[in-house]
Amino acid sequence: MLFSASGFFFAHGAEEKFTFDSAEQRKSFLRLTAELRCPMCQNQNIADSDAMIAHDMRRKVYNLLKQGKTEQEVIDYMKSRYGDFVHYQPPVTAATLWLWAGPLLFIIIALVVVVRRKTVTPPEDMAAKLARADAMLEQEKE
């Protein structure tokens, strides 16, 4: 019983408690921790992640906001430290442009191929072969 009670107090003490100067600062913190991706989990934001690096990143976001940094300055800091991957809204750059344009190019190429196949007429020798085959079928019916 004593062991479980002490475990509760240790776990409770490990929770992060952040105090904010204003409601807007708290909203910024919540927005930023939802927008920044955990580098270890890769599929969770730092608000939901329980990884140690996510705890560190939340503390850093909190400290930067307390220093008076804007949301964009915090995002820029995190990007400079962890790369563009850390932000859920990656910028469109020359390196990432193919990710945006690739699906569109694929659709255009597929449409061109489909339309071209429908408009292609068979070559003359193929037309002659088809005509002979039709004639043979007609002969067999009689």
C-alpha positions in Angstrom: 0.0 0.0 0.0 2.8 2.4 0.9 4.7 1.5 -2.2 1.7 2.2 -4.5 1.1 5.6 -2.8 4.7 6.6 -3.2 4.5 5.6 -6.9 1.6 7.9 -7.3 3.5 10.8 -5.8 6.6 10.2 -8.0 4.4 10.0 -11.1 2.5 13.0 -10.1 5.7 14.9 -9.5 7.0 14.0 -12.9 4.1 15.7 -14.7 5.0 18.9 -16.4 3.3 21.9 -14.9 3.5 25.1 -17.0 2.2 28.4 -15.8 1.6 31.1 -18.3 1.4 34.9 -18.1 -1.7 35.1 -20.3 -4.3 33.0 -21.9 -2.9 33.9 -25.3 0.5 32.5 -24.3 -1.2 29.3 -23.2 -3.0 29.1 -26.5 0.2 29.6 -28.4 1.9 26.8 -26.4 -1.0 24.4 -27.1 -1.0 25.3 -30.8 2.8 24.9 -31.1 3.0 21.6 -29.3 0.2 20.3 -31.6 2.1 21.5 -34.7 5.5 20.2 -33.8 6.3 16.6 -34.5 8.3 14.4 -32.2 11.5 13.4 -33.9 11.6 10.0 -32.1 7.9 9.0 -32.6 7.6 10.6 -36.0 3.9 10.1 -36.1 2.9 12.1 -33.0 3.1 15.7 -32.1 5.1 16.7 -29.0 1.9 17.4 -27.0 0.8 13.7 -27.3 4.2 12.0 -27.2 5.7 10.6 -24.1 9.2 10.4 -25.4 11.9 12.1 -23.5 12.8 14.3 -26.4 9.2 15.5 -26.6 9.3 16.5 -22.9 12.5 18.5 -23.7 10.9 20.1 -26.7 7.8 21.1 -24.7 10.0 22.7 -22.1 12.0 24.5 -24.8 8.7 25.8 -26.4 7.6 27.0 -23.0 10.9 28.7 -22.3 11.0 30.4 -25.7 7.4 31.7 -25.2 8.3 33.0 -21.7 11.2 34.8 -23.3 8.7 36.6 -25.5 9.4 34.8 -28.8 6.6 34.6 -31.4 5.2 31.3 -32.6 7.1 31.7 -35.9 10.3 32.3 -34.0 9.7 29.1 -32.0 9.0 27.1 -35.1 12.1 28.5 -36.8 14.2 27.6 -33.8 12.8 24.0 -33.8 13.4 23.7 -37.6 17.0 24.9 -37.3 17.6 22.4 -34.6 15.6 19.3 -35.9 15.1 20.1 -39.6 11.9 20.8 -41.6 10.5 17.4 -40.6 9.7 18.6 -37.1 6.9 20.9 -38.4 3.7 19.2 -39.6 3.3 21.9 -42.3 6.5 21.5 -44.4 7.5 24.4 -46.7 7.4 24.0 -50.5 11.0 24.1 -51.6 12.9 22.9 -54.6 13.8 19.7 -52.7 10.1 19.0 -51.7 8.4 20.2 -54.9 8.4 16.8 -56.4 6.3 15.6 -53.5 3.7 18.1 -54.3 3.9 17.9 -58.1 4.5 14.1 -58.4 0.9 13.0 -58.0 -0.3 15.7 -60.4 2.2 14.7 -63.0 1.2 11.1 -62.6 -2.4 11.9 -63.2 -1.6 14.0 -66.3 0.6 11.2 -67.8 -2.1 8.6 -67.1 -4.8 10.7 -68.8 -2.6 11.2 -71.9 -1.9 7.5 -72.1 -5.6 6.6 -71.8 -6.7 9.2 -74.3 -4.0 8.2 -76.7 -4.9 4.6 -76.6 -8.5 5.4 -77.4 -7.6 7.6 -80.4 -5.0 5.3 -81.9 -6.4 3.5 -85.0 -5.1 0.1 -85.9 -2.5 -0.1 -88.7 -3.7 -0.9 -92.2 -2.3 -4.5 -92.1 -4.1 -5.0 -88.8 -7.3 -3.7 -90.3 -6.9 -6.1 -93.2 -6.3 -9.0 -90.9 -9.4 -8.1 -88.9 -11.4 -8.0 -92.1 -10.2 -11.4 -93.2 -11.0 -12.8 -89.7 -14.5 -11.3 -90.0 -14.9 -12.9 -93.4 -13.8 -16.3 -92.1 -16.4 -16.1 -89.2 -19.1 -15.2 -91.7 -18.1 -18.2 -93.9 -18.3 -20.6 -90.9 -21.8 -19.3 -90.0 -23.1 -20.4 -93.4 
